[in-house]
Amino acid sequence: MRHLLGMDDLDRDRIETILERALSFAEVSRREIKKVPTLRGQTVVTLFYESSTRTSSSFELAAKRLSADVVSVKASGSAVDKGESLKDTIETLSAYDPAAIVLRHPHAGASHMLADWVDASVINAGDGMHQHPSQALLDIFTLREQIGSLEGREIWIVGDVLHSRVARSNIIGFQAMGAKVIVAGPPTLIPRGIEATGCEVRYSLDDVDSADVIYLLRMQHERMDQNFVPSIREYARLFQLNSRRLGPRQLVMHPGPVNRGVEISSDVLDCDQSLIAQQVASGLVVRMAILYELLTGSENFAAGQPDSDPVPIGEPA
């Protein structure tokens, strides 16, 4: 496997392989010297056509922790502003002989096109409303660290499912690990036919007390060309997770950025049941694991089996 374009690329064994590798990098991150020499001499390009804080910074830091050289390009302020196409930009960046290209793009399928153009491994860091596989992997990792196996757990994904690439990737990923997934939101924000993915649909939070995990999504106004709810106040009244709706055993997740007072109240955001800070921390080690597994050419990873010794071997970089 050369690329990570969507959660469809991964069966449960491959997911387990990445999670085991991430666990070993979590141990490395606790050392005084946090770098390993695994990707020394290789170049990783991050190319972001949309704004990003968590994903771009964690991929850049992950590559540096693995001792790779990093070229970071943001569309704003680059030749893209002058009308340069994705293909022309890639031809320019290919002069650096990258081993991997991490791409975020507003159009679904952009990473698949890129994979046909380059010899490098391509990692989809979000393509339009399609998928965001590294987010799903870090969310699974975060939950497994907190509650163990996801087998039989009930996870609700609440909010703007229609415009959410995170929701699409997480539905696939959570179900692959044995969880029951329920999506909830206003009918206008639930994709038609989403039940075909195996999840259930709710149009209210009346039964949310059965959830083990409540995964909240923000309203993606940048992808909306019409009004999907009567008002933000009405949406918050019906679908905001607040202390009255949150049960004592339930865990809360959110991919960020968070809109306080809309999909989540401040008291829930800052409570002990919130795993949002842990998700950010997990992003680094999971993205290290993704780069490691793709770029080391692990035969075990290609076969979907974890290495017998998942801890990276070698002196610090």
N, C-alpha and C positions, 0 to 999 in steps of 0.2 A: 504494500500500500504506500503510494507516494504522496498522496494529498489528503487533506481533511477539508472536504467541501460541505458536508452536512452530516447529521447524525445517522442518516441512512447508510453512510459508509461503514458504520461500526455495529458489529453484533455485540452480544453481552461479553464474550471473551475478550474482544479488543478493548471494550470499555474497562474491564477489570485490569487489563494490562496497563493502561494509562493511569488508572487510579493507584495501582501498586507502585508504579514509578513515581507518581506524585508524592506518595507517602514517604518514599526514600528521600526525595528532595526536601520534604518538610524537615526531615532530620538534618540534612545538610544546612538548611537555613537557620538552624539553632547553633551552628558552630561559630567560632570566632571569625574564621575565614569562610565566607559563604560561597565562593566561586569554585567551580570544578573545570578542568581543562578540556572537557569532552568535545566542544565545537571550536577549539582554537584553530584559527586559520580559515574558518568558514564565515561567510557573510550572510546576514539576515536582513532583508529589506522589509520595512513596514510602510505600507502605502494606504493612507486614510483619506477618502473622499468625503467623509462625514465626521462631524465632531465626535471626539471620544476622550475620556479621561482614564477610566479604569482599564479598558481593553488595550489601548495603545501603550500606556505606561507599563502595564504588566508584561506585555509581549516584549517590549524593549528591555526591561529589566531582566526578564527570563533569559533572553538571548545573551545579555551581558554576564549573567551569573554562570552561563555555560561557556563563557570566554569567546563567544562569537563577536565578530565585528558587526556593528549595526548601522544601517542607513535608514533614517526616518524621514519620510516625506509626507507632508500634509498638503492636500490639494490647494487650500487657501495659501496664497503667497508663492505658489510654484508656477511652472509653465502652464499648468492646467487652467489658471486664471486667464491665460492668453489664448485659450482655445485648443490646447494640445489634447489629442485623443488618448484614451487609455492605452491603446496599442502602441502609439508613439512614445508615451511615457515609459512603458515597459521595455521597449527597444533601447531607450536611453539607459534605464537602470540595469538592463542585462549586461551592459559593459562592465559592471562590477562583479560579474559571475556569481550571482547570489545562489546559495544553497536552498534558501527558502524565501518566499514572498508572502507576507501577511497582508491581506487585502480587505479593506472595508469599502463598500461601494453602495450607492443608493439604488442601484438596479439589480433585481433578482437575476441570478445566473451569471453575474460578472466573474465570479471566481471560477466557474466552470469554463468560461471562455478563456480566462487567463491560463488555466491548466493545459489547454490545447496549444498555447503559444510558446510556452517556456519549458526548459529542462528542469527548472527548480521545483521543489515541493511547494505547493500552494495551500495556504491555510485561510479559510473563509472566516474573517472576523466580523461578518455581518453583511448580507447582501439584500438590500431593500427589505421587503416584508417576508423574505424566504426563510433563512436559517441563521443561527449563531451557535455553531457546535461547541466552541470552547466554553461558552457560558453554561451550556447544559452540563458539560463535563465537570466544571467547577462546582455547579450546584449539587450534582450527585455526590461529589467528593465531600462537600461541606456537610450534607445530610448524613452520609455514612460515618463521618467522624463524630457526629452528634448522637445519632440514634442507631447506628449499625445498619443492618440489612434493610433495604426498602421493600422487601417482599411483603405484600399484603398491606402496605401502608396506603392511606388515602390522602392524596395531595390535590388541593384545590388551586387552580390558576384563575385569578380573579382580575377582571378589568378589560382593557382594550386588547382582546385576543386577536381581533381582526387585523390590526396593523403590526402585531408583535412577532418578530422573527424568533425571539427568545421563547415564546409560548410554543411555536411550532417545533423547535428543537427539543424543548423540555418534555413535551408530550411523548415524543419518540423515546427520549432517554430515560425518563422515569418509568415508562411502561416496559422498556427493555430490562430494567432492573427489578421488575415484578410489582411495581406500585399500581394502584388504581388511580386514574387521573380524572378529575372533574373540572371542566371549565365553566366559569360563571361570569355573567355581565349582562348589560342591556342587549336585547336581540339585535340591535343595529351594530353591535361590536363583537358579535359572535359569527365567525365565518360560516357560510352556508355549507352543509354537508360535512362539518368537521367530525361528526360522529363516526365517519368512515375510518378515522384514525384509531378508533378503539376507545376514545374517551367518552364520558357522559357530559351532558350540557344542563346547566341550571340558569334561570333568568332572575334569580334572587339569591340572597344569602340566608334564606330561612333555615336551611339544613346544614349550614357551615360548621355547626358544633360537632359534626361527625368527622371533621378533617383532623388528620395528624399534623399536616403542614398546610399553611395558607401562603400561597405565592402570589404577591401583588404586582400588578403592571400599571405603569403610568399611562395617562392619555397621551397618545403620540400626535400632538397637534400638527407637527411638521409634515405628517403624512396624510392629513385630512384636508379634503377640498370641499367639505360640506359639514353641516352640523349633524353630529351623530347622537347627541343627547340634548334635552331641552335647555339645560344649564349645568355648569360645574357644581353649583350648590345642590341641585337635584341629584346629580350623579353621586356626590359625596353622601347625601342623605341615605341613598339606597345601597351603595356599594363600598363606602369607606369602612376599613377595618379600624375599629376603635376599641377601647377597653371594655365596653359593654358587650361587644360581639366576640372578643377573644377569650377562649377558655383557658383554664390554668395549665393544661398539658399541651397546648398547641404551640407550634413553632411558626415563626414569621420569616418570610424571605422576600427579597426585592432585587431586581438586577441593577437598579440605579439608572439614571438619577431619580431621586425621590421628589415627589411634589407633596410636601407636608400639608396636611389639612385637606387633601383631595382624596387620594386612594388610601392614605394611612394617616392616622392622627399622631401628633408628636409624642404622646405618652406611650403608644405602642411602638413607635419607631425606636424609642430610647429604652425600652424595657428589656429585661433579661431574656425574654423569649425570642427576641429579634436576633437573627443570624446574619444580618446584613454586613456587619464588620467582618465576620468570619468568611463570608463569600468573597470579599475583596482580598483577604489574605490568601484564600485558597486559589484565587486567580493566578498568582505568581507561580506556585509550585505545579499547578495543573498545566499551565502554559509552558513551563520548563519541560514537563513530561511529554507534551505534544511534540515540541521541537526535538527532544531527545529521541523519541521513538521513530519519528519520520526521518531524521537525518543520520541516525547511526545505522540505518538499514537493517535493523534487528530482524533476523529470520523468525525469531519467536513472535515478534509483533506481527509480522506478515501472516503468520499462521494463527494469530489470535491467542497465543499462549504467553503467560507471563514468564520472564526469566526466572531461573531457579534462585538467583541472588539479585533482587531488584535494587540493591543499594549501589549507586555509582561508585566505581573503584577508581582510585588514582589520587595523587597528591593534589592539594589545592592549587588553583591557577596562580 
